[in-house]
């Protein structure tokens, strides 16, 4: 395998249609979502090879996750076992704020362990991608992340980390040292300015993250675009102006765009340009991963041919 390998918890997603308090929602949609699987879907849509591994419960939600990811072109390794597949309930309280409730404590996804992840998948990958969400789920899941990262590094496989801090899963105090340690073991790191400020100087998050060791540092900053330091060269790429329909999933789309182009051998500026375009496209459609773009759709958005 020379593509992306990633793992983590993917959940069922119950989303209220429309905008306003959830108590007044007239209809709901049911889908799937998870940071790591979103990235895998994004890479696959852009023509790359992507494998996702995770635990799901013996239930309809677990079945749906396997079906949706497989249909999206992701090599899906859904390990079925008790107890239940986690759920999240999402609604847009206003045009500016999205609220998410998690029902995942003790879920099948949180029971991931190092033994679940075959070393051959790590050492044979083109990139191993993890997030700061999985270490927050359980001690076993945290051990799985760190052991996998070390296995990949020992084999010379690039490690990508998206900080992806979730305050509903752990406090800043508990998260900061773990995330700092994880970033220090990465080759590629993605973070928002707020996430980076958990453990580096907020005045210069790019430099602070680079001092921890990654050779590719990308700070994604929403409507302000991104800043990066890649191989010692600085980049600033502005965001694309688009009409925002649903902001959820933009960060995962950005990561997918960058990693898909890196796997395809693109130069750093091209990777960042594709990442910006993928993130912009993602906010124009609802859902976590359902509307992630292919190459032709990105080209239509930007007016460029960005096939790799």
Helices and strands as residue ranges (DSSP letters): E 4-7, E 11-19, G 22-24, E 28-33, H 35-45, E 50-56, H 60-71, E 75-80, E 87-92, E 98-103, G 109-111, G 114-116, H 119-123, E 127-131, G 134-136, H 139-154, E 158-162, H 172-184, E 188-191, H 193-196, G 202-204, H 205-211, E 216-220, G 222-224, E 226-230, E 233-237, H 250-263, H 268-282, H 295-302
